[in-house]
Amino acid sequence: MKRLLTYLKPHKWVMTAATTLVLFIIVVELYRPVIIGDAIDNYINGYYLPYAVTTEDAPGAVPYGSVYLTKDPSVLENASDGDYYQLLLYNDRYYMAEELSAEECERLGSASPETIARYIGDAPPLGRVELASLRHYDFTGILAAAALYLLMLLLGFVLNAADTWMLQKMGQKIIYRMREEVFTHIHSLSLGFFNTTPVGKLVTRVSNDTEAVNELFTTILVKLFKNIVKILGYAVVMISIDTRMAGISFLLLPLVAVLTFFFRFLSRKAYQITRTKITELNTFLSEHISGMRLIQIFAREKEKYAQFEKKSGELFAANWREVMTFAIFRPSIYFVSVLAMILVIGVGSSSVLNGTLSLGTLFIFITYIGSFFEPIQELAEQFGTLQSSLASAEKIFSILDEQPEIVNPPHPVDVAIRGRIEFKHVWFAYEKNADGSYNYILKDVSFVIEPGERIAFVGATGAGKSSILNLIGRYFDIQKGEILIDGVNIRDIDTRVLRRAIGQVQQDVFLFTGDIKGNITLGNEAISLEAAKRAAMIVNADDFIQKLPGGYDEPVTERGSTLSAGQRQLLSFARTLAYDPAILVLDEATANIDTETEGMITGALEHLMRGRTTIMVAHRLSTIQHADTIIVMHHGRIEESGTHQELLGQNGIYKKLYELQLADT
């Protein structure tokens, strides 16, 4: 939570304003029932209040017989005995008791029907017109109370709208920043991390988990504060109005506390399980949708559906557990609130009949007790959502806490890379054993490649050829030895400078969703359309691009599935040439290409390799025969090196590989 709150620092004034608005909103919500309660006591039950004899021009004066009467408090305070008049309700009819003292008016306010009958005597009941005239002050007061109540509703609406707008805008800015931070950090991680982390898991972190944290900033934090203050506000106001009734209202709070404790425990468990199952399902979907071609080739749809059904069922069960937790808690709190309401109505009604509690005060307590348990219920639910947000934040921070294995030097050496590569007694392993030892892939490898040379690596699968290519770009760090580029250790070179100087063409070409031009330039605005076209023409890709309906604006679907393998490979050559690297790395670049396309690609390769240090890995020996030097790898070591003819003359591993391929041909 402490780490999450650091994201609020740039928005502290917005948060302060939102919190202030919440306080005003609570005051408005607390004041609304008081308006109605006062209206009940002062106006609807206004006949309990006495009148005083006054002049025609006095505030609120109404005619009665030969005198004028008013309920204005300032006049009532200064009236003399004998100047008080009191409306009395007897047998559903209104009567006027005249020329009373202040003490008599007070007694009549709670007098028994027999006492009222003695005061009425033979006086006639008041007519509708006369009663309406006498209660004009009450009607005006009710209209004023209604107007004030409407004003409070409008004020509450405006304050809530402003508060929601501020919080939502702040929350979206925070999540935007967090999402960018996570995505940028993922880009900085080493390849070893992606070899062990499912793509679906990372997608869940960037999308689902950040949205869960969004709830924390836009809703939970302020609502937690709001509900706590609201509960305290209701309690303080209820105690200030009537301590006895407040005590009765709070009798069931211990039961609410017990229910809330159990709900928090159960909801926390439910949320944690649900988030885990969502991640597992997203990971499964990402992996299997990407591998749909393979699933259909081997007709494994039923088996994969069964696996999906199992994972989907686990998520359903987790969601159902969460729903049932709420389904039990909500009615439980509602049931407790109804019990509290019954207590308040029962005790309050008795007090009203005894004259120790006004009807308006009873209304205020009934309204408050109905609203008092709502923030308690919301508070418990928000604790559950808070747990969900914190669980998501923890997963996000687990990604942000991943440290890249490849770290840029604090003071990188400024070098203009020309292409001289030297391996000095290099030992490399991808993983460390449990006992601390290494399973070395490369063992004491040393060689030198001069600028502009063409070097090829051959050998059996697992000999370490591709590992050498990964090490040149420093996608992994070696355990022992040195790798030098132009005489500088690659650990002392900025990785961005190093990788920008290396153009890599792989066997499995990856194309992004977009268009042809975007896949050549990769969004680099420094590479113009003319430069992209020129690169495509040099590598023989322009011919097939021009035949596409959209040309260089032709849409490319995910992974370039609408293009052939040869076309995708030619695009990768154009992409590499457009970036004009000093070092060219070809990792099985022609492995999956048909013979006709291979002719085009061979020509493209000649243009690509011209003037560049070129490192090739290929199983087809025919594609590397013209290399300046061929290095034969065997079990992580260099066994042979030389030109094609020299290696054939050595009668070693290379000759055996060549004869095997010749026999196959």
C-alpha positions as MATLAB code, in Angstrom:
seq = 'MKRLLTYLKPHKWVMTAATTLVLFIIVVELYRPVIIGDAIDNYINGYYLPYAVTTEDAPGAVPYGSVYLTKDPSVLENASDGDYYQLLLYNDRYYMAEELSAEECERLGSASPETIARYIGDAPPLGRVELASLRHYDFTGILAAAALYLLMLLLGFVLNAADTWMLQKMGQKIIYRMREEVFTHIHSLSLGFFNTTPVGKLVTRVSNDTEAVNELFTTILVKLFKNIVKILGYAVVMISIDTRMAGISFLLLPLVAVLTFFFRFLSRKAYQITRTKITELNTFLSEHISGMRLIQIFAREKEKYAQFEKKSGELFAANWREVMTFAIFRPSIYFVSVLAMILVIGVGSSSVLNGTLSLGTLFIFITYIGSFFEPIQELAEQFGTLQSSLASAEKIFSILDEQPEIVNPPHPVDVAIRGRIEFKHVWFAYEKNADGSYNYILKDVSFVIEPGERIAFVGATGAGKSSILNLIGRYFDIQKGEILIDGVNIRDIDTRVLRRAIGQVQQDVFLFTGDIKGNITLGNEAISLEAAKRAAMIVNADDFIQKLPGGYDEPVTERGSTLSAGQRQLLSFARTLAYDPAILVLDEATANIDTETEGMITGALEHLMRGRTTIMVAHRLSTIQHADTIIVMHHGRIEESGTHQELLGQNGIYKKLYELQLADT';
ca = [
       0.000    0.000    0.000;
       2.871    2.348    0.847;
       4.350    1.728   -2.592;
       1.002    2.258   -4.304;
       0.445    5.562   -2.535;
       3.643    6.956   -4.089;
       1.655    7.148   -7.344;
      -0.607    9.709   -5.625;
       2.199   12.209   -5.004;
       1.806   14.063   -8.342;
      -1.948   14.263   -7.658;
      -1.905   15.229   -3.958;
      -3.883   18.442   -4.513;
      -6.527   16.614   -6.535;
      -6.782   14.028   -3.762;
      -7.051   16.791   -1.146;
      -9.828   18.507   -3.128;
     -11.665   15.203   -3.603;
     -11.423   14.444    0.123;
     -12.740   17.917    0.977;
     -15.655   17.405   -1.405;
     -16.405   14.104    0.326;
     -16.705   15.900    3.667;
     -19.192   18.357    2.150;
     -21.128   15.468    0.576;
     -21.404   13.750    3.972;
     -22.617   16.982    5.624;
     -25.289   17.327    2.928;
     -26.380   13.690    3.345;
     -26.548   14.044    7.138;
     -28.488   17.302    6.926;
     -31.248   16.093    4.575;
     -33.136   13.939    7.155;
     -32.842   16.789    9.689;
     -34.700   19.086    7.249;
     -37.620   16.658    7.053;
     -37.557   15.936   10.799;
     -37.716   19.655   11.598;
     -40.501   20.097    9.047;
     -42.505   17.338   10.766;
     -42.060   18.848   14.242;
     -42.380   22.522   13.351;
     -44.901   22.508   10.501;
     -46.715   19.195    9.883;
     -47.256   18.782   13.648;
     -47.313   22.571   13.933;
     -50.621   22.724   15.782;
     -48.666   21.755   18.928;
     -46.934   25.144   18.818;
     -48.882   28.054   20.395;
     -49.862   31.371   18.803;
     -49.363   34.817   20.278;
     -51.571   37.900   19.826;
     -49.839   40.473   17.655;
     -50.424   43.328   15.235;
     -51.485   43.062   11.636;
     -48.037   43.956   10.284;
     -46.091   41.500   12.508;
     -44.099   38.650   10.850;
     -46.349   35.697    9.898;
     -49.516   37.386   11.252;
     -52.856   35.694   10.359;
     -56.377   36.945   11.232;
     -58.497   35.117   13.814;
     -61.768   36.723   14.764;
     -60.988   40.247   15.957;
     -57.272   39.620   16.596;
     -54.121   38.728   14.677;
     -52.032   35.712   15.684;
     -48.474   34.615   14.854;
     -46.040   31.753   15.580;
     -42.991   33.915   15.102;
     -40.507   32.919   17.876;
     -39.524   36.540   18.659;
     -43.158   37.482   19.299;
     -43.850   34.297   21.313;
     -40.933   35.026   23.653;
     -42.235   38.503   24.542;
     -45.951   37.648   24.823;
     -47.782   38.068   28.139;
     -50.034   35.580   29.887;
     -53.488   35.690   28.353;
     -52.075   36.490   24.890;
     -51.464   32.810   23.965;
     -53.781   30.783   21.754;
     -53.446   27.005   21.176;
     -54.833   24.717   18.458;
     -56.218   21.483   19.900;
     -56.981   18.219   18.059;
     -59.952   16.349   19.471;
     -61.883   13.556   17.720;
     -60.176   14.431   14.424;
     -61.475   18.005   14.600;
     -59.478   21.179   15.340;
     -60.495   23.671   18.053;
     -58.938   26.895   19.340;
     -58.230   27.432   23.035;
     -58.062   31.191   23.687;
     -56.356   33.570   26.138;
     -53.994   31.045   27.703;
     -50.786   31.367   29.661;
     -47.449   29.953   28.494;
     -47.676   27.189   31.139;
     -51.148   26.191   29.958;
     -49.972   25.956   26.339;
     -47.093   23.704   27.388;
     -49.425   21.413   29.352;
     -51.925   21.207   26.505;
     -49.201   20.095   24.108;
     -49.139   16.666   25.830;
     -52.543   16.715   27.541;
     -54.971   13.775   27.644;
     -58.188   13.824   25.578;
     -60.235   14.430   28.763;
     -58.194   17.542   29.632;
     -58.510   18.829   26.065;
     -62.304   18.280   26.185;
     -62.564   20.450   29.342;
     -60.704   23.282   27.634;
     -62.839   23.070   24.485;
     -66.164   23.153   26.248;
     -68.952   24.099   23.825;
     -66.637   25.854   21.336;
     -67.403   25.021   17.668;
     -64.710   23.261   15.582;
     -62.708   25.330   13.110;
     -63.749   25.304    9.446;
     -61.437   24.357    6.559;
     -60.974   27.953    5.388;
     -60.334   29.203    8.901;
     -57.906   26.354    9.629;
     -56.066   26.962    6.366;
     -55.677   30.629    7.277;
     -54.403   29.805   10.753;
     -51.868   27.264    9.406;
     -50.583   29.501    6.634;
     -47.306   29.797    8.563;
     -46.976   25.963    8.558;
     -47.728   25.657    4.839;
     -45.103   28.297    4.059;
     -42.615   26.483    6.300;
     -43.252   23.152    4.535;
     -42.666   24.783    1.139;
     -39.444   26.342    2.432;
     -38.312   22.954    3.828;
     -39.126   21.275    0.487;
     -37.138   23.923   -1.392;
     -34.190   23.501    1.002;
     -34.361   19.698    0.635;
     -34.373   20.032   -3.162;
     -31.415   22.413   -2.940;
     -29.518   19.839   -0.834;
     -30.295   17.149   -3.415;
     -28.973   19.323   -6.234;
     -25.918   20.310   -4.191;
     -25.241   16.649   -3.394;
     -25.562   15.759   -7.090;
     -23.120   18.515   -8.141;
     -20.605   17.612   -5.415;
     -20.799   13.880   -6.222;
     -20.416   14.548   -9.954;
     -17.392   16.806   -9.379;
     -15.824   14.306   -6.964;
     -16.366   11.381   -9.349;
     -14.958   13.334  -12.301;
     -11.843   14.351  -10.383;
     -11.191   10.845   -9.062;
     -11.810    9.086  -12.372;
      -9.510   11.475  -14.224;
      -6.820   11.070  -11.558;
      -7.221    7.277  -11.561;
      -6.935    7.031  -15.324;
      -3.755    9.156  -15.294;
      -2.223    6.952  -12.594;
      -3.124    3.730  -14.414;
      -1.849    5.187  -17.697;
       1.481    5.888  -15.999;
       1.562    2.466  -14.312;
       0.702    0.631  -17.541;
       3.464    2.489  -19.385;
       5.898    1.783  -16.546;
       5.139   -1.954  -16.603;
       5.356   -2.202  -20.410;
       8.610   -0.205  -20.518;
      10.086   -2.356  -17.760;
       9.093   -5.542  -19.605;
      11.031   -4.220  -22.622;
      14.110   -3.803  -20.453;
      14.107   -7.402  -19.189;
      16.508   -9.968  -20.571;
      15.560  -12.762  -22.944;
      16.061  -15.321  -20.174;
      13.020  -13.874  -18.383;
      10.783  -14.362  -21.438;
      12.027  -17.929  -21.867;
      10.501  -18.847  -18.488;
       7.491  -16.487  -18.241;
       4.249  -17.202  -20.172;
       3.064  -14.398  -22.467;
      -0.496  -14.625  -21.104;
       0.785  -13.890  -17.611;
       2.474  -10.684  -18.799;
      -0.648   -9.634  -20.748;
      -2.716  -10.091  -17.571;
      -0.298   -7.923  -15.606;
      -0.378   -5.069  -18.121;
      -4.140   -5.118  -18.761;
      -6.284   -6.874  -16.117;
      -4.183   -6.175  -13.041;
      -3.705   -2.482  -13.798;
      -7.482   -2.111  -14.182;
      -7.965   -3.783  -10.794;
      -5.568   -1.234   -9.276;
      -7.559    1.517  -11.019;
     -10.486    0.646   -8.705;
      -8.271    1.437   -5.741;
      -7.499    4.999   -6.838;
     -10.858    5.937   -8.379;
     -13.190    4.342   -5.845;
     -11.818    2.424   -2.897;
      -9.538    4.935   -1.142;
     -12.033    7.801   -1.152;
     -15.020    5.544   -0.407;
     -13.179    3.993    2.528;
     -12.571    7.471    3.907;
     -16.117    8.543    3.057;
     -17.768    5.564    4.736;
     -15.636    5.798    7.874;
     -16.440    9.508    8.231;
     -20.104    8.827    7.405;
     -20.364    6.166   10.134;
     -18.736    8.511   12.647;
     -20.953   11.372   11.433;
     -24.158    9.359   11.852;
     -23.032    8.245   15.324;
     -22.161   11.782   16.485;
     -25.379   13.328   15.136;
     -27.557   10.562   16.609;
     -25.895   10.906   20.026;
     -26.267   14.695   19.910;
     -29.990   14.415   19.103;
     -30.954   11.725   21.638;
     -28.441    9.658   23.604;
     -30.954    6.998   24.626;
     -32.194    6.379   21.078;
     -28.592    6.362   19.794;
     -27.687    3.661   22.351;
     -30.623    1.519   21.177;
     -29.553    2.014   17.550;
     -26.015    0.792   18.339;
     -27.064   -2.362   20.237;
     -26.469   -4.651   17.234;
     -23.084   -3.210   16.211;
     -21.093   -6.089   17.826;
     -22.992   -8.551   15.616;
     -22.145   -6.423   12.560;
     -18.473   -6.398   13.580;
     -18.412  -10.217   13.784;
     -20.102  -10.590   10.371;
     -17.700   -8.058    8.834;
     -14.651   -9.885   10.226;
     -15.718  -13.206    8.705;
     -16.655  -11.557    5.408;
     -13.234   -9.907    5.122;
     -11.507  -13.240    5.684;
     -13.671  -15.134    3.178;
     -13.649  -12.399    0.519;
      -9.850  -12.063    0.694;
      -9.431  -15.774   -0.007;
     -12.023  -15.642   -2.802;
     -10.362  -12.648   -4.488;
      -6.896  -14.220   -4.377;
      -8.132  -17.466   -5.933;
     -10.081  -15.590   -8.632;
      -7.083  -13.455   -9.681;
      -4.883  -16.563   -9.892;
      -7.425  -18.435  -12.025;
      -7.841  -15.453  -14.383;
      -4.077  -15.401  -14.929;
      -4.005  -19.157  -15.604;
      -6.868  -18.916  -18.107;
      -5.293  -15.954  -19.949;
      -1.980  -17.801  -20.140;
      -3.703  -20.886  -21.552;
      -5.627  -18.835  -24.135;
      -2.566  -16.865  -25.262;
      -0.519  -20.028  -25.753;
      -3.163  -22.118  -27.490;
      -4.585  -19.429  -29.756;
      -1.017  -18.724  -30.943;
      -0.546  -22.469  -31.535;
      -3.953  -23.028  -33.164;
      -2.363  -24.159  -36.443;
      -0.515  -26.954  -34.671;
      -3.641  -27.976  -32.750;
      -5.618  -28.294  -35.970;
      -2.810  -30.100  -37.811;
      -2.751  -32.811  -35.144;
      -6.558  -32.724  -34.631;
      -6.262  -32.037  -30.888;
      -9.296  -29.755  -30.683;
     -11.302  -32.039  -28.352;
      -8.407  -32.535  -25.953;
      -7.611  -28.822  -25.853;
     -11.290  -28.012  -25.354;
     -11.333  -30.398  -22.387;
      -8.314  -28.601  -20.899;
      -9.942  -25.218  -21.499;
     -13.203  -26.450  -19.974;
     -11.303  -27.530  -16.850;
      -9.584  -24.158  -16.438;
     -12.768  -22.259  -17.254;
     -14.612  -24.393  -14.684;
     -11.999  -23.536  -12.062;
     -12.481  -19.819  -12.785;
     -16.268  -20.299  -12.652;
     -15.945  -21.983   -9.248;
     -13.702  -19.172   -7.988;
     -16.147  -16.508   -9.210;
     -19.066  -18.459   -7.736;
     -17.290  -18.615   -4.372;
     -16.872  -14.840   -4.549;
     -20.539  -14.320   -5.479;
     -21.757  -16.595   -2.672;
     -19.635  -14.716   -0.156;
     -21.412  -11.499   -1.113;
     -24.773  -13.272   -1.341;
     -24.489  -14.302    2.316;
     -22.984  -11.085    3.652;
     -25.347   -8.557    2.069;
     -28.607  -10.148    3.339;
     -27.003  -10.695    6.760;
     -26.203   -6.997    7.159;
     -29.635   -6.099    5.784;
     -31.270   -8.432    8.308;
     -29.316   -6.795   11.149;
     -30.346   -3.340    9.883;
     -34.000   -4.437    9.856;
     -33.665   -5.675   13.453;
     -32.136   -2.340   14.424;
     -34.982   -0.559   12.632;
     -37.558   -2.626   14.562;
     -35.878   -1.680   17.855;
     -35.799    2.017   16.933;
     -39.415    2.080   15.725;
     -40.651    0.099   18.763;
     -38.860    2.139   21.417;
     -39.265    5.404   19.502;
     -43.025    4.982   18.977;
     -43.487    4.311   22.674;
     -41.509    7.460   23.462;
     -43.595    9.511   21.009;
     -46.811    8.287   22.650;
     -45.372    9.115   26.087;
     -44.432   12.575   24.881;
     -40.702   12.122   25.567;
     -39.738   12.070   21.868;
     -40.996   14.135   18.965;
     -42.263   12.528   15.770;
     -39.674   14.429   13.728;
     -36.825   13.079   15.873;
     -38.188    9.553   15.421;
     -38.223   10.102   11.656;
     -34.569   11.287   11.753;
     -33.541    8.151   13.670;
     -35.474    5.844   11.343;
     -33.785    7.470    8.341;
     -30.352    7.392    9.969;
     -30.633    3.774   11.075;
     -31.618    2.835    7.499;
     -28.537    4.624    6.211;
     -26.211    3.774    9.107;
     -25.663    0.150    8.040;
     -25.107    0.974    4.346;
     -21.586    2.419    4.841;
     -20.759   -0.508    7.159;
     -21.796   -2.946    4.424;
     -19.919   -0.961    1.768;
     -16.889   -0.737    4.042;
     -16.675   -4.515    4.376;
     -17.145   -5.009    0.627;
     -14.526   -2.361   -0.106;
     -12.061   -4.169    2.128;
     -12.571   -7.168   -0.148;
     -12.058   -5.083   -3.277;
      -9.071   -3.465   -1.586;
      -7.610   -6.941   -1.091;
      -8.177   -7.655   -4.791;
      -6.472   -4.400   -5.804;
      -3.553   -5.092   -3.487;
      -3.250   -8.637   -4.838;
      -3.107   -7.226   -8.386;
      -0.640   -4.541   -7.300;
       1.543   -7.211   -5.734;
       1.602   -9.110   -9.028;
       2.437   -5.902  -10.928;
       5.241   -5.054   -8.510;
       6.591   -8.594   -8.831;
       7.160   -7.794  -12.527;
       8.595   -4.342  -11.766;
      10.928   -5.927   -9.217;
      12.344   -8.287  -11.831;
      15.853   -7.069  -12.476;
      17.284   -7.417  -15.997;
      20.222   -9.767  -16.142;
      21.844   -7.558  -18.770;
      22.609   -4.181  -17.184;
      23.963   -1.188  -19.061;
      27.358    0.053  -17.837;
      27.147    3.228  -15.714;
      29.726    4.934  -17.951;
      29.545    3.275  -21.398;
      32.478    3.543  -23.777;
      31.734    5.696  -26.794;
      32.607    3.496  -29.777;
      31.825    3.729  -33.501;
      31.268    0.058  -34.311;
      33.035   -1.088  -37.495;
      32.551   -4.827  -37.047;
      35.646   -6.493  -35.576;
      34.520   -9.296  -33.258;
      36.746  -11.274  -30.925;
      35.879  -14.124  -28.549;
      38.557  -14.769  -25.894;
      38.254  -18.076  -24.026;
      34.482  -17.745  -23.680;
      32.559  -20.092  -21.368;
      28.768  -19.794  -21.344;
      25.796  -21.587  -19.772;
      22.106  -20.658  -19.761;
      21.354  -22.077  -16.308;
      23.072  -22.837  -13.045;
      22.685  -26.243  -11.381;
      21.350  -26.674   -7.857;
      24.885  -27.260   -6.571;
      26.129  -24.001   -8.130;
      27.878  -25.569  -11.111;
      27.068  -24.760  -14.744;
      25.978  -26.844  -17.731;
      28.262  -25.084  -20.193;
      26.975  -24.697  -23.754;
      30.204  -23.031  -24.944;
      33.556  -24.192  -23.628;
      36.701  -22.121  -24.050;
      35.680  -20.664  -27.444;
      38.106  -18.229  -29.090;
      38.060  -16.690  -32.586;
      38.489  -13.341  -34.355;
      36.325  -11.893  -37.134;
      37.755   -8.921  -39.000;
      35.522   -6.110  -40.330;
      33.826   -7.114  -43.587;
      34.586  -10.840  -43.199;
      32.001  -13.550  -43.782;
      32.118  -16.229  -41.106;
      29.892  -19.302  -40.966;
      29.228  -21.631  -38.016;
      28.164  -25.216  -38.654;
      27.658  -28.233  -36.465;
      25.077  -30.568  -35.034;
      22.026  -29.346  -33.122;
      23.056  -28.220  -29.635;
      26.663  -27.556  -30.608;
      26.365  -23.876  -29.529;
      26.026  -22.066  -32.868;
      22.945  -19.962  -32.028;
      24.327  -19.257  -28.546;
      27.291  -17.472  -30.169;
      24.878  -15.242  -32.098;
      22.960  -14.397  -28.901;
      26.177  -13.501  -27.104;
      27.353  -11.098  -29.823;
      24.238   -8.968  -29.255;
      24.651   -9.414  -25.478;
      21.245  -10.941  -24.975;
      22.966  -13.123  -22.369;
      26.154  -12.595  -20.357;
      28.996  -15.077  -20.331;
      30.402  -16.683  -17.181;
      34.088  -16.612  -18.148;
      36.205  -14.985  -20.839;
      35.725  -11.824  -22.915;
      33.800  -10.746  -26.002;
      35.259   -7.692  -27.739;
      33.759   -5.471  -30.434;
      36.399   -3.295  -32.086;
      38.674   -3.985  -29.119;
      36.086   -2.932  -26.487;
      34.469   -5.411  -24.089;
      30.763   -5.551  -24.925;
      29.975   -5.170  -21.188;
      31.375   -1.609  -21.512;
      29.219   -0.713  -24.542;
      25.670    0.661  -24.265;
      23.398   -2.252  -25.257;
      21.254    0.030  -27.427;
      24.328    1.186  -29.368;
      25.542   -2.410  -29.650;
      22.249   -3.879  -30.846;
      21.599   -0.978  -33.203;
      24.811   -1.947  -34.989;
      23.720   -5.588  -35.387;
      21.142   -6.647  -37.958;
      19.733  -10.089  -37.251;
      17.751  -12.214  -39.708;
      16.226  -15.280  -38.098;
      14.679  -18.468  -39.370;
      11.279  -17.629  -37.817;
      10.390  -14.157  -39.090;
       8.046  -12.146  -36.877;
       5.780   -9.583  -38.527;
       3.613   -7.146  -36.565;
      -0.008   -6.288  -37.293;
      -0.017   -3.133  -39.413;
       1.184   -2.620  -42.968;
       4.192   -3.497  -45.138;
       5.979   -0.160  -44.631;
       5.522   -0.352  -40.841;
       7.075   -3.802  -40.761;
      10.124   -2.574  -42.673;
      10.675    0.598  -40.628;
       9.283   -0.784  -37.311;
       7.809    2.653  -36.669;
      11.144    4.442  -36.968;
      10.261    7.889  -38.347;
      13.896    8.442  -39.342;
      13.412    5.828  -42.096;
      11.380    7.417  -44.879;
       9.103    5.599  -47.329;
      11.719    6.139  -50.049;
      14.404    4.517  -47.866;
      12.097    1.574  -47.147;
      11.371    1.153  -50.878;
      15.067    1.364  -51.708;
      15.876   -1.369  -49.158;
      13.077   -3.546  -50.532;
      14.325   -3.135  -54.098;
      17.905   -4.084  -53.155;
      16.788   -7.356  -51.494;
      14.307   -8.238  -54.310;
      11.232   -7.691  -52.114;
       9.864   -4.765  -54.125;
       8.530   -7.022  -56.895;
       6.033   -8.911  -54.742;
       5.157   -5.784  -52.672;
       4.173   -3.851  -55.816;
       1.865   -6.719  -56.820;
      -0.076   -6.445  -53.532;
      -3.363   -4.432  -53.803;
      -2.173   -1.856  -51.271;
       1.522   -1.924  -52.122;
       3.526   -0.651  -49.159;
       0.230    0.213  -47.392;
      -1.051   -3.360  -47.707;
      -2.411   -4.500  -44.306;
      -0.397   -7.204  -42.553;
      -2.320   -9.541  -40.261;
      -0.938  -11.002  -37.051;
       2.429  -12.725  -37.659;
       2.042  -11.999  -41.410;
      -0.116  -15.090  -41.950;
      -1.343  -13.853  -45.365;
       2.224  -13.784  -46.739;
       4.331  -16.764  -47.780;
       7.440  -17.810  -45.839;
       9.662  -16.464  -48.629;
       7.865  -13.109  -48.695;
       8.164  -12.778  -44.920;
      11.878  -13.567  -45.149;
      12.422  -10.963  -47.878;
      10.637   -8.387  -45.701;
      12.982   -9.243  -42.829;
      15.960   -8.644  -45.179;
      14.503   -5.279  -46.220;
      13.953   -4.395  -42.549;
      17.568   -5.247  -41.695;
      18.985   -3.323  -44.661;
      16.838   -0.261  -43.858;
      18.579   -0.021  -40.474;
      22.024   -0.311  -42.188;
      23.850   -2.380  -39.518;
      27.633   -2.787  -39.351;
      27.295   -6.453  -38.337;
      24.933   -8.905  -40.022;
      23.777  -12.065  -38.234;
      21.986  -14.765  -40.242;
      20.475  -17.540  -38.132;
      19.180  -20.252  -40.494;
      17.818  -17.488  -42.708;
      17.108  -19.838  -45.653;
      16.089  -22.978  -43.762;
      12.366  -22.922  -44.612;
      12.596  -21.490  -48.136;
      11.767  -23.292  -51.361;
      14.390  -23.583  -54.117;
      12.876  -20.868  -56.343;
      12.594  -18.364  -53.525;
      16.051  -19.339  -52.306;
      17.476  -17.981  -55.549;
      15.898  -14.583  -54.881;
      17.037  -14.656  -51.246;
      20.592  -15.613  -52.218;
      20.739  -12.517  -54.391;
      19.293  -10.454  -51.552;
      21.897  -11.856  -49.187;
      24.710  -10.779  -51.487;
      23.475   -7.179  -51.294;
      22.999   -7.431  -47.525;
      26.459   -8.845  -46.794;
      28.355   -6.398  -48.981;
      30.684   -4.289  -46.818;
      29.419   -5.794  -43.559;
      30.834   -8.253  -41.047;
      28.603  -11.275  -41.578;
      28.060  -14.212  -39.248;
      26.027  -17.104  -40.598;
      24.541  -20.219  -39.055;
      23.165  -22.734  -41.529;
      22.512  -26.429  -41.830;
      22.544  -26.188  -45.639;
      26.249  -26.198  -46.386;
      25.563  -25.016  -49.937;
      24.590  -21.578  -48.581;
      27.870  -21.035  -46.722;
      30.461  -22.489  -49.101;
      31.654  -19.028  -50.130;
      32.255  -17.823  -46.554;
      35.747  -16.515  -45.797;
      35.980  -18.855  -42.821;
      33.814  -21.779  -41.727;
      33.976  -22.711  -38.020;
      32.826  -26.208  -37.061;
      31.302  -26.463  -33.557;
      31.101  -29.769  -31.687;
      29.787  -30.115  -28.105;
      30.408  -26.445  -27.384;
      33.976  -26.331  -28.690;
      35.615  -25.269  -31.953;
      36.783  -28.458  -33.613;
      37.731  -27.196  -37.099;
      38.000  -23.927  -38.997;
      38.997  -22.886  -42.501;
      37.557  -22.357  -45.968;
      35.207  -24.840  -47.604;
      38.023  -26.502  -49.583;
      40.396  -26.545  -46.600;
      37.847  -28.275  -44.400;
      37.083  -30.866  -47.052;
      40.780  -31.616  -47.182;
      40.964  -32.190  -43.415;
      38.708  -35.233  -43.676;
      36.999  -34.316  -40.389;
      33.510  -33.435  -39.106;
      32.829  -30.918  -41.868;
      33.609  -33.440  -44.624;
      31.260  -35.986  -43.028;
      28.465  -33.380  -42.850;
      29.107  -32.413  -46.470;
      29.062  -36.031  -47.682;
      25.812  -36.719  -45.790;
      24.107  -33.739  -47.438;
      25.585  -34.629  -50.836;
      24.245  -38.167  -50.510;
      20.806  -36.796  -49.604;
      20.899  -34.546  -52.652;
];
